[in-house]
Amino acid sequence: MLKYKFIIAIILAFSIIFISCSELRKAGYVDKIPKRQKYALSGNEFIEKARKLDAEQREKLILEEICSGNFPNFMRKLVTIKTMAIIDGKFTEAKYFVMSDYLMTGSDDDFIRLPMQPKTAQKIADEFGFFLSTPKICDDIYNNAKIKLEPHPLSTARDNFDTFVQHNKIIENQRRQRKGLIAGIKKDVVITGAMSKNPKTGRVVIYGWHNLDGKPVQPVYSGHVDWYVDYSHGIRLVYQTILINGKPMNYCDVLNDDKLSILLCNEDDCTCFKYHVE
């Protein structure tokens, strides 16, 4: 009996993988992420190198390392999120695909999550064919997360790189080697249509860091200039193609559609927005 249960479990596991891969193929997924090189910097090696740099130099290093494929292999396994809404009296389903954690660099066993400027995050997203989360997507991810951790705020030296390192260690102590879609550990740098009409240009928008009751610590906030980065900021990438009732659509087309935008956005203005890159 145990033998048969084991065989059935294996079949189910492969079925889940097949379904996930099938959905990604339907979305036209193209893996533009280079393989991690054998001698790429580990998380701790990155830390030692980044400590010697100023903020702008560190941003360049982050961009170089991640765009070269220097991040854990588990980040390449996208997670499917499904959401539904009643549109024109009918149930409409959207499926989108997210990275299981926030952008980081290093290996599967030695990595550091990296807060970064929105322009750096936008460049990485564009390079790999992804986009930055919306506030609604942040909520959806939290609701579907396998690992939900309690926020752990730090009050001093918030924009210091050593604080970034300290916060990463706190998260890892909470995670305790558990694997899967994780949430509740960072405020997301998000896109929002409202920024297109904001008279204050050059801003970063943050949202999230959900408590265990599901309520976000951080409401949508655009008070920081776009060069400001602190330990609590995280970058969650979402694949650019959304499946709407099984039909592939670019996320901007979904956000710019007066009816379909409700699937990805819960704000008054859902116009597709991107951060300015140089």
TIVO-952112 format. One record per residue: residue number from 0; residue in one letter; x, y, z of N, C-alpha, C in turn. Coordinates in pm, whole numbers, plus 50000, padded with zeros to 5 digits. Layout:
N
(r NUM "A" (X Y Z) (X Y Z) (X Y Z))
...
END
This chain:
278
(r 0 "M" (50083 49879 50000) (50000 50000 50000) (50087 50126 50000))
(r 1 "L" (50193 50127 50084) (50281 50242 50090) (50351 50265 49956))
(r 2 "K" (50383 50152 49889) (50449 50160 49760) (50360 50232 49660))
(r 3 "Y" (50230 50195 49657) (50136 50258 49564) (50115 50405 49596))
(r 4 "K" (50108 50437 49727) (50092 50577 49766) (50211 50660 49721))
(r 5 "F" (50330 50602 49731) (50452 50672 49689) (50448 50699 49539))
(r 6 "I" (50407 50598 49461) (50399 50612 49316) (50297 50720 49278))
(r 7 "I" (50181 50719 49344) (50076 50818 49317) (50126 50958 49349))
(r 8 "A" (50200 50971 49460) (50254 51102 49499) (50349 51155 49394))
(r 9 "I" (50433 51067 49339) (50527 51107 49235) (50452 51152 49110))
(r 10 "I" (50349 51077 49071) (50269 51111 48953) (50205 51248 48971))
(r 11 "L" (50148 51272 49090) (50084 51401 49117) (50184 51515 49112))
(r 12 "A" (50303 51491 49168) (50406 51595 49166) (50443 51633 49025))
(r 13 "F" (50462 51532 48939) (50497 51560 48801) (50381 51625 48727))
(r 14 "S" (50259 51592 48766) (50142 51654 48704) (50138 51803 48733))
(r 15 "I" (50170 51838 48857) (50171 51979 48896) (50277 52054 48817))
(r 16 "I" (50398 51995 48806) (50505 52056 48729) (50464 52073 48584))
(r 17 "F" (50399 51969 48528) (50358 51974 48389) (50255 52084 48366))
(r 18 "I" (50159 52095 48458) (50056 52199 48446) (50120 52337 48450))
(r 19 "S" (50213 52357 48544) (50279 52486 48556) (50356 52519 48429))
(r 20 "C" (50433 52421 48378) (50510 52444 48256) (50418 52470 48138))
(r 21 "S" (50305 52398 48134) (50208 52415 48026) (50152 52556 48027))
(r 22 "E" (50121 52608 48145) (50068 52744 48156) (50171 52846 48112))
(r 23 "L" (50297 52824 48150) (50403 52916 48109) (50422 52913 47958))
(r 24 "R" (50413 52793 47898) (50424 52784 47753) (50309 52858 47686))
(r 25 "K" (50190 52846 47745) (50074 52914 47689) (50093 53066 47696))
(r 26 "A" (50164 53110 47800) (50191 53253 47816) (50307 53299 47729))
(r 27 "G" (50364 53205 47652) (50475 53240 47565) (50602 53271 47641))
(r 28 "Y" (50618 53208 47756) (50732 53239 47843) (50865 53210 47773))
(r 29 "V" (50951 53309 47777) (51086 53295 47724) (51183 53327 47838))
(r 30 "D" (51264 53230 47874) (51358 53250 47984) (51478 53329 47934))
(r 31 "K" (51475 53460 47962) (51583 53549 47919) (51691 53562 48027))
(r 32 "I" (51677 53485 48133) (51770 53497 48245) (51890 53406 48221))
(r 33 "P" (52011 53463 48215) (52130 53379 48194) (52151 53281 48310))
(r 34 "K" (52216 53171 48282) (52250 53076 48388) (52354 53137 48480))
(r 35 "R" (52345 53100 48606) (52444 53148 48702) (52579 53083 48673))
(r 36 "Q" (52682 53165 48664) (52814 53114 48632) (52878 53046 48754))
(r 37 "K" (52963 52949 48726) (53026 52867 48830) (53101 52952 48932))
(r 38 "Y" (53167 53058 48885) (53249 53138 48975) (53184 53273 49010))
(r 39 "A" (53052 53279 48998) (52981 53402 49034) (52995 53429 49184))
(r 40 "L" (52982 53556 49223) (52993 53592 49364) (52886 53523 49447))
(r 41 "S" (52924 53474 49562) (52826 53425 49659) (52762 53545 49728))
(r 42 "G" (52661 53521 49808) (52599 53630 49882) (52699 53701 49972))
(r 43 "N" (52777 53624 50046) (52875 53684 50138) (52986 53756 50063))
(r 44 "E" (53026 53704 49948) (53127 53773 49868) (53073 53905 49813))
(r 45 "F" (52945 53904 49773) (52882 54028 49727) (52880 54130 49841))
(r 46 "I" (52845 54086 49960) (52838 54176 50076) (52972 54245 50100))
(r 47 "E" (53078 54167 50098) (53211 54223 50124) (53251 54323 50015))
(r 48 "K" (53214 54295 49892) (53245 54387 49783) (53160 54513 49790))
(r 49 "A" (53031 54497 49818) (52938 54611 49821) (52966 54705 49936))
(r 50 "R" (53019 54653 50046) (53049 54737 50164) (53150 54847 50131))
(r 51 "K" (53231 54825 50031) (53337 54920 49996) (53289 55026 49897))
(r 52 "L" (53163 55018 49854) (53111 55105 49750) (53016 55209 49805))
(r 53 "D" (53003 55321 49732) (52897 55416 49768) (52766 55368 49706))
(r 54 "A" (52657 55441 49732) (52524 55395 49691) (52511 55375 49541))
(r 55 "E" (52560 55471 49463) (52547 55459 49317) (52633 55346 49262))
(r 56 "Q" (52751 55329 49316) (52837 55218 49274) (52772 55084 49308))
(r 57 "R" (52705 55080 49424) (52637 54956 49464) (52522 54923 49369))
(r 58 "E" (52449 55026 49325) (52340 55004 49231) (52394 54943 49101))
(r 59 "K" (52508 54991 49054) (52567 54937 48931) (52609 54792 48950))
(r 60 "L" (52662 54761 49068) (52703 54623 49098) (52581 54531 49102))
(r 61 "I" (52474 54577 49165) (52350 54498 49171) (52301 54467 49030))
(r 62 "L" (52297 54570 48946) (52250 54553 48808) (52338 54454 48733))
(r 63 "E" (52468 54467 48746) (52560 54378 48675) (52544 54233 48721))
(r 64 "E" (52537 54212 48852) (52532 54076 48905) (52401 54006 48869))
(r 65 "I" (52288 54074 48888) (52159 54010 48861) (52139 53990 48711))
(r 66 "C" (52172 54090 48630) (52154 54076 48486) (52248 53971 48425))
(r 67 "S" (52356 53938 48495) (52445 53833 48448) (52395 53694 48490))
(r 68 "G" (52285 53692 48566) (52228 53564 48610) (52274 53521 48747))
(r 69 "N" (52339 53610 48821) (52387 53572 48953) (52278 53585 49058))
(r 70 "F" (52190 53489 49058) (52096 53474 49168) (52051 53329 49176))
(r 71 "P" (51993 53288 49288) (51965 53146 49312) (51877 53081 49205))
(r 72 "N" (51900 52954 49184) (51820 52879 49087) (51674 52870 49128))
(r 73 "F" (51645 52867 49260) (51505 52855 49302) (51423 52977 49261))
(r 74 "M" (51489 53089 49233) (51417 53209 49189) (51367 53197 49046))
(r 75 "R" (51420 53100 48972) (51380 53081 48832) (51250 53000 48820))
(r 76 "K" (51205 52939 48928) (51083 52858 48927) (50965 52949 48962))
(r 77 "L" (50895 52995 48861) (50786 53091 48883) (50665 53023 48946))
(r 78 "V" (50591 53102 49023) (50472 53053 49092) (50348 53112 49025))
(r 79 "T" (50248 53028 48998) (50125 53073 48934) (50029 53130 49037))
(r 80 "I" (49979 53249 49011) (49875 53312 49094) (49748 53323 49011))
(r 81 "K" (49637 53281 49067) (49510 53288 48995) (49416 53384 49067))
(r 82 "T" (49351 53471 48990) (49253 53563 49046) (49134 53571 48952))
(r 83 "M" (49017 53606 49007) (48895 53610 48927) (48815 53735 48959))
(r 84 "A" (48733 53776 48862) (48643 53890 48880) (48522 53870 48790))
(r 85 "I" (48410 53929 48827) (48291 53925 48741) (48297 54047 48650))
(r 86 "I" (48308 54022 48521) (48317 54128 48421) (48207 54105 48318))
(r 87 "D" (48122 54206 48298) (48007 54193 48207) (47921 54073 48243))
(r 88 "G" (47907 54050 48374) (47819 53944 48422) (47877 53805 48414))
(r 89 "K" (48006 53793 48376) (48066 53661 48363) (48196 53655 48446))
(r 90 "F" (48225 53534 48496) (48350 53514 48568) (48466 53521 48468))
(r 91 "T" (48562 53605 48500) (48682 53617 48417) (48802 53582 48504))
(r 92 "E" (48886 53493 48452) (49001 53445 48529) (49131 53501 48472))
(r 93 "A" (49220 53539 48562) (49355 53580 48523) (49455 53491 48594))
(r 94 "K" (49557 53449 48521) (49669 53378 48580) (49796 53454 48546))
(r 95 "Y" (49876 53477 48648) (50004 53542 48623) (50112 53469 48702))
(r 96 "F" (50237 53498 48671) (50348 53418 48719) (50451 53506 48789))
(r 97 "V" (50483 53472 48913) (50567 53558 48995) (50690 53482 49046))
(r 98 "M" (50796 53557 49075) (50910 53497 49143) (50872 53469 49287))
(r 99 "S" (50927 53362 49342) (50885 53318 49475) (50936 53406 49588))
(r 100 "D" (51033 53493 49559) (51093 53577 49663) (51134 53710 49598))
(r 101 "Y" (51190 53798 49678) (51235 53928 49629) (51373 53916 49564))
(r 102 "L" (51404 54005 49470) (51530 53998 49399) (51648 53991 49496))
(r 103 "M" (51740 53903 49461) (51856 53876 49546) (51973 53837 49457))
(r 104 "T" (52089 53825 49515) (52204 53774 49441) (52275 53669 49525))
(r 105 "G" (52345 53577 49456) (52415 53469 49525) (52365 53334 49481))
(r 106 "S" (52399 53232 49558) (52364 53094 49526) (52241 53049 49605))
(r 107 "D" (52197 52926 49582) (52082 52872 49656) (52108 52869 49807))
(r 108 "D" (52233 52852 49845) (52268 52837 49987) (52332 52960 50049))
(r 109 "D" (52364 53059 49967) (52435 53177 50017) (52392 53298 49933))
(r 110 "F" (52290 53369 49980) (52235 53481 49903) (52196 53595 49995))
(r 111 "I" (52175 53712 49934) (52124 53827 50008) (52018 53897 49925))
(r 112 "R" (51903 53925 49987) (51798 54003 49922) (51846 54148 49913))
(r 113 "L" (51815 54212 49798) (51875 54342 49771) (51772 54453 49749))
(r 114 "P" (51754 54541 49847) (51681 54665 49819) (51758 54743 49712))
(r 115 "M" (51685 54815 49626) (51751 54889 49518) (51662 55002 49469))
(r 116 "Q" (51722 55095 49397) (51646 55205 49339) (51549 55152 49233))
(r 117 "P" (51436 55221 49214) (51339 55173 49116) (51393 55168 48973))
(r 118 "K" (51486 55259 48939) (51541 55257 48804) (51621 55129 48781))
(r 119 "T" (51691 55082 48886) (51766 54957 48875) (51669 54840 48861))
(r 120 "A" (51565 54840 48942) (51465 54734 48936) (51396 54731 48799))
(r 121 "Q" (51364 54848 48745) (51297 54856 48615) (51387 54802 48505))
(r 122 "K" (51516 54834 48511) (51610 54783 48410) (51616 54631 48413))
(r 123 "I" (51619 54574 48532) (51623 54428 48546) (51494 54366 48494))
(r 124 "A" (51380 54425 48530) (51251 54374 48483) (51244 54378 48331))
(r 125 "D" (51284 54489 48272) (51282 54502 48126) (51375 54401 48060))
(r 126 "E" (51491 54382 48119) (51590 54289 48063) (51538 54146 48059))
(r 127 "F" (51463 54107 48161) (51418 53968 48173) (51276 53945 48121))
(r 128 "G" (51205 54053 48081) (51068 54037 48033) (50965 54027 48145))
(r 129 "F" (50987 54103 48253) (50898 54102 48369) (50849 54245 48396))
(r 130 "F" (50766 54260 48498) (50727 54393 48544) (50721 54393 48696))
(r 131 "L" (50713 54513 48754) (50706 54526 48899) (50561 54512 48944))
(r 132 "S" (50544 54462 49062) (50412 54433 49117) (50325 54558 49131))
(r 133 "T" (50193 54537 49129) (50096 54640 49167) (50054 54614 49311))
(r 134 "P" (49992 54710 49379) (49944 54683 49515) (49849 54562 49522))
(r 135 "K" (49761 54548 49424) (49670 54433 49427) (49746 54302 49412))
(r 136 "I" (49844 54300 49323) (49923 54179 49307) (49996 54145 49437))
(r 137 "C" (50043 54248 49508) (50106 54224 49639) (50008 54153 49734))
(r 138 "D" (49884 54200 49736) (49782 54137 49821) (49756 53993 49776))
(r 139 "D" (49745 53972 49644) (49721 53837 49593) (49835 53743 49631))
(r 140 "I" (49957 53792 49618) (50073 53709 49652) (50069 53673 49801))
(r 141 "Y" (50038 53771 49885) (50033 53742 50028) (49927 53635 50057))
(r 142 "N" (49811 53649 49995) (49703 53554 50019) (49738 53412 49973))
(r 143 "N" (49825 53402 49873) (49863 53272 49819) (49997 53220 49873))
(r 144 "A" (50063 53299 49957) (50196 53262 50002) (50194 53136 50089))
(r 145 "K" (50292 53052 50066) (50310 52932 50146) (50377 52967 50279))
(r 146 "I" (50467 53067 50275) (50539 53110 50394) (50503 53255 50422))
(r 147 "K" (50435 53279 50533) (50397 53414 50573) (50471 53448 50701))
(r 148 "L" (50559 53548 50695) (50640 53584 50810) (50598 53719 50866))
(r 149 "E" (50613 53733 50996) (50576 53859 51062) (50679 53966 51032))
(r 150 "P" (50636 54088 50995) (50730 54197 50969) (50818 54225 51091))
(r 151 "H" (50942 54261 51064) (51037 54290 51171) (51103 54424 51142))
(r 152 "P" (51039 54535 51182) (51093 54669 51153) (51222 54698 51229))
(r 153 "L" (51309 54775 51164) (51432 54825 51226) (51426 54978 51223))
(r 154 "S" (51469 55042 51328) (51445 55187 51340) (51568 55274 51319))
(r 155 "T" (51688 55216 51313) (51808 55299 51299) (51885 55261 51174))
(r 156 "A" (51956 55360 51117) (52040 55339 50999) (51965 55262 50890))
(r 157 "R" (51845 55306 50863) (51757 55233 50773) (51812 55220 50631))
(r 158 "D" (51888 55321 50586) (51939 55319 50450) (52086 55275 50443))
(r 159 "N" (52136 55218 50551) (52274 55171 50556) (52281 55026 50504))
(r 160 "F" (52383 54997 50423) (52393 54864 50363) (52404 54754 50469))
(r 161 "D" (52473 54781 50579) (52484 54681 50685) (52348 54648 50746))
(r 162 "T" (52257 54745 50743) (52120 54719 50789) (52048 54628 50691))
(r 163 "F" (52077 54643 50561) (52021 54552 50461) (52063 54408 50494))
(r 164 "V" (52190 54393 50528) (52245 54261 50560) (52181 54207 50688))
(r 165 "Q" (52169 54293 50788) (52108 54252 50914) (51964 54205 50893))
(r 166 "H" (51888 54279 50812) (51748 54243 50789) (51738 54111 50715))
(r 167 "N" (51828 54087 50621) (51828 53960 50549) (51849 53843 50644))
(r 168 "K" (51939 53861 50742) (51964 53756 50842) (51841 53732 50929))
(r 169 "I" (51770 53840 50962) (51648 53826 51042) (51545 53742 50967))
(r 170 "I" (51529 53773 50837) (51433 53697 50754) (51471 53550 50749))
(r 171 "E" (51600 53523 50728) (51645 53384 50719) (51625 53309 50850))
(r 172 "N" (51643 53376 50962) (51617 53313 51092) (51469 53281 51109))
(r 173 "Q" (51383 53367 51054) (51239 53341 51059) (51199 53229 50963))
(r 174 "R" (51261 53229 50845) (51224 53132 50740) (51259 52990 50779))
(r 175 "R" (51371 52971 50844) (51414 52840 50891) (51414 52735 50779))
(r 176 "Q" (51473 52771 50667) (51494 52679 50553) (51366 52635 50481))
(r 177 "R" (51251 52690 50522) (51128 52656 50451) (51133 52711 50309))
(r 178 "K" (51071 52640 50215) (51076 52678 50075) (50936 52704 50020))
(r 179 "G" (50928 52794 49923) (50801 52825 49859) (50777 52974 49851))
(r 180 "L" (50661 53011 49799) (50624 53152 49785) (50622 53218 49923))
(r 181 "I" (50700 53325 49937) (50716 53389 50067) (50663 53532 50064))
(r 182 "A" (50606 53578 50174) (50551 53714 50181) (50556 53762 50326))
(r 183 "G" (50536 53894 50343) (50538 53952 50476) (50675 53996 50522))
(r 184 "I" (50773 53998 50429) (50911 54026 50470) (50963 54160 50419))
(r 185 "K" (50893 54222 50322) (50940 54348 50263) (50822 54435 50222))
(r 186 "K" (50849 54564 50208) (50757 54653 50138) (50792 54645 49989))
(r 187 "D" (50693 54625 49905) (50719 54616 49761) (50737 54753 49699))
(r 188 "V" (50834 54765 49610) (50838 54878 49518) (50739 54845 49408))
(r 189 "V" (50634 54927 49395) (50522 54894 49308) (50504 54995 49196))
(r 190 "I" (50426 54955 49097) (50384 55047 48992) (50238 55083 49018))
(r 191 "T" (50203 55205 48988) (50066 55252 49006) (50037 55361 48904))
(r 192 "G" (49922 55355 48841) (49885 55454 48740) (49879 55594 48795))
(r 193 "A" (49856 55607 48925) (49846 55739 48987) (49975 55819 48970))
(r 194 "M" (50089 55749 48953) (50216 55819 48939) (50224 55900 48810))
(r 195 "S" (50149 55858 48709) (50152 55929 48582) (50094 56069 48595))
(r 196 "K" (50009 56089 48695) (49944 56217 48716) (49998 56291 48839))
(r 197 "N" (50098 56233 48904) (50155 56295 49024) (50243 56412 48984))
(r 198 "P" (50215 56533 49032) (50299 56650 48998) (50441 56638 49051))
(r 199 "K" (50459 56553 49153) (50593 56531 49208) (50659 56417 49132))
(r 200 "T" (50747 56450 49041) (50814 56347 48962) (50936 56293 49037))
(r 201 "G" (50991 56182 48986) (51110 56125 49047) (51083 56068 49185))
(r 202 "R" (50974 55990 49196) (50935 55931 49324) (50936 55778 49313))
(r 203 "V" (50956 55713 49426) (50940 55569 49434) (50812 55540 49512))
(r 204 "V" (50735 55441 49468) (50610 55405 49536) (50629 55271 49607))
(r 205 "I" (50594 55266 49734) (50608 55143 49811) (50473 55104 49871))
(r 206 "Y" (50458 54974 49896) (50332 54923 49950) (50355 54784 50009))
(r 207 "G" (50279 54751 50114) (50275 54613 50160) (50336 54589 50296))
(r 208 "W" (50422 54486 50305) (50477 54438 50431) (50363 54397 50523))
(r 209 "H" (50290 54294 50480) (50168 54254 50548) (50195 54190 50685))
(r 210 "N" (50110 54227 50781) (50108 54160 50910) (50044 54022 50894))
(r 211 "L" (50052 53941 50998) (49996 53805 50991) (49845 53805 50977))
(r 212 "D" (49780 53919 51009) (49635 53929 50989) (49600 53968 50846))
(r 213 "G" (49702 53983 50761) (49679 54016 50620) (49673 54164 50590))
(r 214 "K" (49681 54249 50692) (49675 54393 50670) (49816 54449 50647))
(r 215 "P" (49833 54531 50543) (49967 54585 50515) (50010 54691 50616))
(r 216 "V" (50136 54683 50656) (50194 54787 50742) (50203 54918 50665))
(r 217 "Q" (50239 54907 50536) (50264 55024 50453) (50153 55044 50350))
(r 218 "P" (50071 55149 50364) (49977 55182 50255) (50054 55235 50135))
(r 219 "V" (49987 55253 50023) (50055 55306 49905) (50113 55443 49940))
(r 220 "Y" (50244 55457 49918) (50315 55579 49963) (50417 55621 49858))
(r 221 "S" (50414 55748 49820) (50508 55799 49719) (50585 55919 49772))
(r 222 "G" (50611 55920 49901) (50677 56035 49964) (50828 56038 49950))
(r 223 "H" (50889 55924 49912) (51034 55920 49899) (51079 55954 49757))
(r 224 "V" (51191 56024 49747) (51252 56047 49616) (51304 55913 49563))
(r 225 "D" (51320 55903 49430) (51348 55772 49372) (51491 55721 49393))
(r 226 "W" (51578 55804 49450) (51712 55752 49482) (51719 55698 49624))
(r 227 "Y" (51609 55714 49699) (51607 55665 49838) (51580 55515 49841))
(r 228 "V" (51662 55444 49917) (51645 55300 49935) (51669 55267 50081))
(r 229 "D" (51582 55187 50141) (51614 55139 50276) (51594 54988 50285))
(r 230 "Y" (51631 54934 50400) (51634 54789 50422) (51500 54720 50396))
(r 231 "S" (51389 54793 50411) (51256 54732 50403) (51205 54716 50261))
(r 232 "H" (51271 54778 50162) (51225 54774 50024) (51260 54640 49958))
(r 233 "G" (51166 54588 49879) (51190 54464 49806) (51135 54473 49665))
(r 234 "I" (51195 54395 49575) (51153 54395 49435) (51100 54257 49398))
(r 235 "R" (50971 54248 49373) (50909 54123 49330) (50879 54134 49180))
(r 236 "L" (50931 54043 49101) (50909 54047 48957) (50794 53956 48916))
(r 237 "V" (50716 54006 48819) (50599 53935 48766) (50619 53922 48615))
(r 238 "Y" (50594 53803 48561) (50614 53784 48417) (50516 53871 48339))
(r 239 "Q" (50563 53927 48227) (50489 54030 48155) (50362 53980 48085))
(r 240 "T" (50350 53850 48061) (50231 53798 47993) (50132 53743 48095))
(r 241 "I" (50008 53788 48086) (49900 53745 48174) (49805 53657 48093))
(r 242 "L" (49758 53548 48152) (49658 53465 48085) (49519 53508 48131))
(r 243 "I" (49440 53561 48040) (49303 53602 48068) (49210 53498 48004))
(r 244 "N" (49146 53419 48091) (49067 53305 48042) (49147 53220 47944))
(r 245 "G" (49275 53204 47975) (49363 53122 47893) (49427 53193 47776))
(r 246 "K" (49384 53317 47750) (49438 53393 47637) (49553 53482 47684))
(r 247 "P" (49671 53475 47621) (49784 53558 47663) (49766 53705 47628))
(r 248 "M" (49794 53793 47725) (49788 53937 47704) (49906 54002 47777))
(r 249 "N" (49960 54107 47719) (50064 54183 47785) (50002 54257 47905))
(r 250 "Y" (50077 54264 48014) (50025 54325 48136) (49980 54469 48114))
(r 251 "C" (50050 54544 48028) (50010 54683 48003) (49873 54689 47934))
(r 252 "D" (49847 54596 47844) (49716 54593 47778) (49606 54561 47878))
(r 253 "V" (49637 54477 47976) (49539 54445 48080) (49515 54566 48168))
(r 254 "L" (49621 54631 48213) (49607 54747 48301) (49539 54864 48232))
(r 255 "N" (49559 54879 48102) (49500 54991 48028) (49357 54963 47982))
(r 256 "D" (49309 54841 48006) (49172 54804 47968) (49078 54840 48083))
(r 257 "D" (48976 54920 48053) (48885 54969 48158) (48816 54856 48234))
(r 258 "K" (48795 54743 48170) (48724 54632 48235) (48821 54530 48295))
(r 259 "L" (48923 54493 48221) (49013 54386 48266) (49109 54431 48375))
(r 260 "S" (49132 54561 48385) (49232 54611 48480) (49202 54569 48624))
(r 261 "I" (49077 54543 48655) (49039 54503 48791) (49108 54375 48835))
(r 262 "L" (49154 54297 48738) (49220 54170 48769) (49360 54190 48826))
(r 263 "L" (49423 54303 48793) (49559 54331 48839) (49570 54455 48927))
(r 264 "C" (49464 54532 48934) (49472 54663 48999) (49344 54693 49075))
(r 265 "N" (49357 54749 49196) (49239 54786 49276) (49240 54935 49310))
(r 266 "E" (49304 55015 49226) (49313 55158 49248) (49222 55234 49151))
(r 267 "D" (49206 55364 49175) (49123 55446 49087) (49185 55459 48948))
(r 268 "D" (49317 55468 48942) (49388 55480 48815) (49477 55358 48797))
(r 269 "C" (49448 55278 48695) (49525 55155 48671) (49613 55165 48546))
(r 270 "T" (49630 55284 48493) (49711 55301 48373) (49850 55240 48393))
(r 271 "C" (49899 55171 48292) (50030 55107 48300) (50138 55213 48324))
(r 272 "F" (50223 55187 48421) (50327 55281 48460) (50462 55211 48469))
(r 273 "K" (50567 55279 48425) (50704 55228 48440) (50791 55337 48500))
(r 274 "Y" (50890 55295 48578) (50985 55390 48632) (51083 55435 48524))
(r 275 "H" (51124 55559 48534) (51216 55615 48435) (51354 55551 48450))
(r 276 "V" (51412 55510 48340) (51548 55458 48340) (51634 55546 48250))
(r 277 "E" (51759 55557 48284) (51850 55645 48209) (51906 55572 48087))
END
